[in-house]
Amino acid sequence: MPDVTLVVRGLADPGEAERLQTAIERIGEVRAANVDAEKGLLAVSYEGGEAELTRIEGAVKEAGFEPEPTPGAENAGG
């Protein structure tokens, strides 16, 4: 199961973090998600590969935020 941490631009408060976490957890392949609003980070454990990671990033964008891979995350998803 791949794990990835994304930098999420635009997180202003814990309420937004909770909304984002809920949106990510609704994705079927996601097994766990944790959003840290203070640090602007989203940690996700999911099943799958690049296509699923793209879905996760799309969900972040749909929630109104801008995802960026953290250093070293470019190999996430196999």
DSSP file (Angstrom, degrees, kcal/mol; ACC not computed):
  #  RESIDUE AA STRUCTURE BP1 BP2  ACC     N-H-->O    O-->H-N    N-H-->O    O-->H-N    TCO  KAPPA ALPHA  PHI   PSI    X-CA   Y-CA   Z-CA
    1    1 A M              0   0    0      0, 0.0    46,-0.2     0, 0.0    48,-0.1   0.000 360.0 360.0 360.0 119.1    0.0    0.0    0.0
    2    2 A P        -     0   0    0      0, 0.0    44,-2.4     0, 0.0     2,-0.4  -0.363 360.0-156.9 -69.5 149.0    1.6    3.3   -1.1
    3    3 A D  E     +A   45   0A   0     42,-0.2     2,-0.3    -2,-0.1    42,-0.2  -0.978  14.6 177.0-122.2 140.0    1.9    6.2    1.3
    4    4 A V  E     -A   44   0A   0     40,-2.5    40,-3.0    -2,-0.4     2,-0.5  -0.997  19.0-154.0-142.9 146.2    2.3    9.7    0.1
    5    5 A T  E     -A   43   0A   0     -2,-0.3    65,-1.5    38,-0.2     2,-0.4  -0.990  16.9-167.5-119.9 127.6    2.5   13.1    1.8
    6    6 A L  E     -AB  42  69A   0     36,-3.0    36,-2.6    -2,-0.5     2,-0.5  -0.897  22.1-128.1-113.6 142.1    1.4   16.2   -0.1
    7    7 A V  E     -AB  41  68A   0     61,-3.4    61,-2.3    -2,-0.4     2,-0.6  -0.761  27.0-155.2 -80.1 131.8    1.9   19.8    0.6
    8    8 A V  E >   - B   0  67A   0     32,-3.1     3,-0.8    -2,-0.5     2,-0.3  -0.936   2.3-151.9-117.6 111.2   -1.5   21.5    0.5
    9    9 A R  E 3  S+ B   0  66A   0     57,-2.7    57,-1.6    -2,-0.6     3,-0.1  -0.609  74.6  31.0 -80.4 136.9   -1.5   25.2   -0.3
   10   10 A G  T 3   +     0   0    0     -2,-0.3     2,-0.6     1,-0.3    -1,-0.2   0.422  68.3 144.2 101.8  -0.6   -4.4   27.3    1.0
   11   11 A L    <   +     0   0    0     -3,-0.8    -1,-0.3     1,-0.2    -3,-0.0  -0.620  16.0 168.6 -72.6 118.1   -5.3   25.4    4.2
   12   12 A A        +     0   0    0     -2,-0.6    -1,-0.2     1,-0.2    -2,-0.0   0.730  54.3   4.0-104.7 -27.2   -6.3   28.2    6.6
   13   13 A D  S >> S-     0   0    0      1,-0.1     4,-1.7     0, 0.0     3,-0.5  -0.961  75.0 -95.5-154.7 168.4   -7.9   26.5    9.6
   14   14 A P  H 3> S+     0   0    0      0, 0.0     4,-2.4     0, 0.0     5,-0.2   0.796 117.5  61.3 -60.5 -29.8   -8.8   23.2   11.2
   15   15 A G  H 3> S+     0   0    0      2,-0.2     4,-2.0     1,-0.2     5,-0.1   0.903 105.6  46.4 -64.1 -40.5  -12.3   23.3    9.7
   16   16 A E  H <> S+     0   0    0     -3,-0.5     4,-2.5     2,-0.2    -1,-0.2   0.886 110.7  53.5 -66.8 -38.3  -10.9   23.3    6.2
   17   17 A A  H  X S+     0   0    0     -4,-1.7     4,-2.6     1,-0.2    -2,-0.2   0.909 109.0  48.6 -62.4 -42.0   -8.5   20.5    7.1
   18   18 A E  H  X S+     0   0    0     -4,-2.4     4,-2.3     2,-0.2    -1,-0.2   0.904 111.2  50.2 -64.9 -41.3  -11.5   18.4    8.4
   19   19 A R  H  X S+     0   0    0     -4,-2.0     4,-2.0     2,-0.2    -2,-0.2   0.912 112.7  46.7 -63.0 -43.5  -13.4   19.1    5.1
   20   20 A L  H  X S+     0   0    0     -4,-2.5     4,-2.3     2,-0.2     5,-0.2   0.925 110.9  51.4 -65.0 -44.8  -10.4   18.0    3.0
   21   21 A Q  H  X S+     0   0    0     -4,-2.6     4,-2.6     1,-0.2    -2,-0.2   0.911 109.5  50.4 -60.0 -42.6   -9.8   14.9    5.1
   22   22 A T  H  X S+     0   0    0     -4,-2.3     4,-0.9     1,-0.2    -1,-0.2   0.911 109.9  50.6 -61.1 -43.0  -13.4   13.8    4.7
   23   23 A A  H  < S+     0   0    0     -4,-2.0     3,-0.4     1,-0.2     4,-0.3   0.902 112.9  45.7 -62.7 -41.2  -13.2   14.4    0.9
   24   24 A I  H >< S+     0   0    0     -4,-2.3     3,-1.6     1,-0.2     6,-0.2   0.894 107.7  56.6 -69.9 -40.5  -10.1   12.3    0.6
   25   25 A E  H 3< S+     0   0    0     -4,-2.6    -1,-0.2     1,-0.3    -2,-0.2   0.699  95.9  67.0 -66.4 -17.8  -11.4    9.5    2.8
   26   26 A R  T 3< S+     0   0    0     -4,-0.9     2,-0.4    -3,-0.4    -1,-0.3   0.643  75.7 101.2 -76.4 -14.1  -14.4    9.1    0.5
   27   27 A I  S X  S-     0   0    0     -3,-1.6     3,-1.7    -4,-0.3    29,-0.0  -0.599  77.3-134.8 -73.4 126.9  -12.1    7.8   -2.3
   28   28 A G  T 3  S+     0   0    0     -2,-0.4    -1,-0.1     1,-0.3    -3,-0.0   0.788 100.2  51.4 -55.6 -35.1  -12.5    4.1   -2.4
   29   29 A E  T 3  S+     0   0    0     17,-0.1    18,-2.5    23,-0.1     2,-0.4   0.628  86.5 101.1 -80.9 -12.7   -8.8    3.3   -2.6
   30   30 A V  E <   +C   46   0A   0     -3,-1.7    16,-0.3    16,-0.2     3,-0.1  -0.594  42.3 176.9 -78.0 127.7   -7.8    5.5    0.4
   31   31 A R  E     +     0   0A   0     14,-2.9     2,-0.3    -2,-0.4    15,-0.2   0.724  69.5   1.4 -99.2 -29.1   -7.2    3.5    3.5
   32   32 A A  E     -C   45   0A   0     13,-1.7    13,-2.6    -8,-0.1    -1,-0.4  -0.971  60.0-175.3-158.7 145.2   -6.2    6.4    5.8
   33   33 A A  E     -C   44   0A   0     -2,-0.3     2,-0.4    11,-0.2    11,-0.2  -0.997   1.0-175.9-143.2 144.6   -5.8   10.1    5.5
   34   34 A N  E     -C   43   0A   0      9,-2.4     9,-3.0    -2,-0.3     2,-0.5  -0.972   7.5-161.6-143.4 126.1   -4.5   12.8    7.9
   35   35 A V  E     -C   42   0A   0     -2,-0.4     2,-0.7     7,-0.2     7,-0.2  -0.927   3.5-164.1-111.1 129.4   -4.5   16.5    7.3
   36   36 A D  E  >> -C   41   0A   0      5,-3.0     5,-1.9    -2,-0.5     4,-1.7  -0.906   5.0-174.5-110.4 100.1   -2.3   18.8    9.4
   37   37 A A  T  45S+     0   0    0     -2,-0.7    -1,-0.2     1,-0.2   -26,-0.1   0.871  81.6  56.5 -64.2 -37.8   -3.6   22.4    8.8
   38   38 A E  T  45S+     0   0    0      1,-0.2    -1,-0.2     2,-0.1    -2,-0.0   0.896 118.7  31.2 -62.5 -41.1   -0.8   24.0   10.7
   39   39 A K  T  45S-     0   0    0     -3,-0.1    -1,-0.2     2,-0.1    -2,-0.2   0.593 105.3-125.0 -92.6 -12.8    1.9   22.4    8.6
   40   40 A G  T  <5 +     0   0    0     -4,-1.7   -32,-3.1     1,-0.2     2,-0.4   0.904  61.8 140.6  69.4  41.9   -0.2   22.3    5.4
   41   41 A L  E   < -AC   7  36A   0     -5,-1.9    -5,-3.0   -34,-0.2     2,-0.5  -0.922  39.6-164.1-123.6 144.9    0.3   18.6    4.9
   42   42 A L  E     -AC   6  35A   0    -36,-2.6   -36,-3.0    -2,-0.4     2,-0.5  -0.986   9.4-166.4-123.9 117.4   -1.9   15.7    3.8
   43   43 A A  E     -AC   5  34A   0     -9,-3.0    -9,-2.4    -2,-0.5     2,-0.4  -0.909  12.7-178.8-105.1 130.7   -0.7   12.2    4.5
   44   44 A V  E     -AC   4  33A   0    -40,-3.0   -40,-2.5    -2,-0.5     2,-0.5  -0.993  21.3-163.6-135.1 134.4   -2.5    9.4    2.6
   45   45 A S  E     +AC   3  32A   0    -13,-2.6   -14,-2.9    -2,-0.4   -13,-1.7  -0.975  32.1 159.3-109.0 129.2   -2.2    5.6    2.6
   46   46 A Y  E     - C   0  30A   0    -44,-2.4     2,-0.4    -2,-0.5   -16,-0.2  -0.959  40.3-115.1-148.2 162.1   -4.0    4.1   -0.4
   47   47 A E  S    S+     0   0    0    -18,-2.5     2,-0.3    -2,-0.3   -18,-0.0  -0.830  76.6  32.7 -98.6 139.2   -4.2    1.1   -2.6
   48   48 A G  S    S-     0   0    0     -2,-0.4     2,-0.1     4,-0.1    -2,-0.1  -0.882  75.4 -97.3 123.2-152.6   -3.1    1.4   -6.2
   49   49 A G     >  -     0   0    0     -2,-0.3     4,-2.1    29,-0.1     3,-0.2  -0.324  69.6 -25.5-143.1-138.5   -0.6    3.4   -8.2
   50   50 A E  H  > S+     0   0    0     27,-0.6     4,-2.4     1,-0.2     5,-0.2   0.857 127.7  54.8 -61.7 -39.8   -0.2    6.5  -10.2
   51   51 A A  H  > S+     0   0    0      1,-0.2     4,-1.7     2,-0.2    -1,-0.2   0.902 110.2  46.6 -62.7 -40.2   -3.9    6.6  -11.4
   52   52 A E  H  > S+     0   0    0     -3,-0.2     4,-2.3     2,-0.2    -1,-0.2   0.884 110.4  52.7 -70.2 -38.0   -5.1    6.6   -7.8
   53   53 A L  H  X S+     0   0    0     -4,-2.1     4,-2.6     1,-0.2    -2,-0.2   0.901 107.8  52.0 -62.5 -40.0   -2.6    9.2   -6.8
   54   54 A T  H  X S+     0   0    0     -4,-2.4     4,-2.2     1,-0.2    -1,-0.2   0.884 108.2  51.8 -62.9 -38.5   -3.9   11.4   -9.6
   55   55 A R  H  X S+     0   0    0     -4,-1.7     4,-2.1     2,-0.2    -2,-0.2   0.902 109.5  49.6 -63.0 -41.8   -7.5   10.8   -8.2
   56   56 A I  H  X S+     0   0    0     -4,-2.3     4,-1.9     2,-0.2    -2,-0.2   0.934 111.5  48.1 -63.1 -46.8   -6.3   11.9   -4.8
   57   57 A E  H  X S+     0   0    0     -4,-2.6     4,-2.1     1,-0.2    -1,-0.2   0.883 110.3  53.0 -62.3 -37.8   -4.7   15.1   -6.2
   58   58 A G  H  X S+     0   0    0     -4,-2.2     4,-2.6     1,-0.2    -1,-0.2   0.887 106.9  51.8 -63.5 -39.5   -7.8   15.8   -8.2
   59   59 A A  H  X S+     0   0    0     -4,-2.1     4,-1.6     2,-0.2    -1,-0.2   0.869 107.5  52.8 -65.9 -36.4  -10.0   15.5   -5.0
   60   60 A V  H  <>S+     0   0    0     -4,-1.9     5,-2.1     2,-0.2     4,-0.2   0.934 111.6  46.1 -62.5 -45.3   -7.7   18.0   -3.3
   61   61 A K  H ><5S+     0   0    0     -4,-2.1     3,-1.7     1,-0.2    -2,-0.2   0.902 109.4  53.8 -64.1 -41.9   -8.1   20.4   -6.2
   62   62 A E  H 3<5S+     0   0    0     -4,-2.6    -1,-0.2     1,-0.3    -2,-0.2   0.811 103.5  57.7 -62.6 -29.5  -11.9   19.9   -6.2
   63   63 A A  T 3<5S-     0   0    0     -4,-1.6    -1,-0.3    -5,-0.2    -2,-0.2   0.526 127.7-101.0 -78.8  -5.0  -11.9   20.8   -2.5
   64   64 A G  T < 5S+     0   0    0     -3,-1.7     2,-0.3     1,-0.3    -3,-0.2   0.646  84.3 111.8  99.7  16.3  -10.3   24.1   -3.4
   65   65 A F      < -     0   0    0     -5,-2.1    -1,-0.3    -6,-0.1   -55,-0.2  -0.782  63.1-123.7-122.0 165.2   -6.7   23.5   -2.6
   66   66 A E  E     -B    9   0A   0    -57,-1.6   -57,-2.7    -2,-0.3     2,-0.3  -0.922  26.0-154.2-111.9 111.2   -3.5   23.1   -4.5
   67   67 A P  E     +B    8   0A   0      0, 0.0   -59,-0.2     0, 0.0   -10,-0.0  -0.601  13.7 179.3 -85.8 144.9   -1.5   19.9   -3.9
   68   68 A E  E     -B    7   0A   0    -61,-2.3   -61,-3.4    -2,-0.3     2,-0.1  -0.995  31.3-113.3-138.2 137.4    2.2   19.6   -4.3
   69   69 A P  E     -B    6   0A   0      0, 0.0   -63,-0.2     0, 0.0     3,-0.1  -0.423  31.2-123.2 -66.8 144.9    4.3   16.5   -3.8
   70   70 A T    >   -     0   0    0    -65,-1.5     3,-2.5     1,-0.2     4,-0.2  -0.476  49.1 -71.5 -77.9 160.0    6.7   16.7   -0.9
   71   71 A P  T 3  S+     0   0    0      0, 0.0    -1,-0.2     0, 0.0     0, 0.0  -0.285 125.7  21.5 -53.1 133.1   10.4   16.1   -1.7
   72   72 A G  T >  S+     0   0    0     -3,-0.1     3,-0.7     4,-0.0    -2,-0.0   0.304  94.5 103.9  91.3  -8.6   10.9   12.4   -2.5
   73   73 A A  G X   +     0   0    0     -3,-2.5     3,-2.2     1,-0.2    -3,-0.0   0.544  50.2  92.0 -83.4  -6.3    7.2   11.8   -3.3
   74   74 A E  G 3  S+     0   0    0      1,-0.3    -1,-0.2    -4,-0.2     0, 0.0   0.709  86.5  50.9 -64.1 -17.0    7.8   11.7   -7.1
   75   75 A N  G X  S+     0   0    0     -3,-0.7     3,-1.1     3,-0.1    -1,-0.3   0.320  82.8 127.2 -99.2   7.3    8.2    7.9   -6.9
   76   76 A A  T <   +     0   0    0     -3,-2.2   -72,-0.1     1,-0.2   -23,-0.1  -0.309  63.9  31.6 -64.6 146.3    5.0    7.4   -4.9
   77   77 A G  T 3         0   0    0      1,-0.2   -27,-0.6   -74,-0.2    -1,-0.2   0.578 360.0 360.0  84.2   9.7    2.6    4.9   -6.3
   78   78 A G    <         0   0    0     -3,-1.1    -1,-0.2   -29,-0.2    -2,-0.2   0.457 360.0 360.0  95.6 360.0    5.1    2.6   -7.9
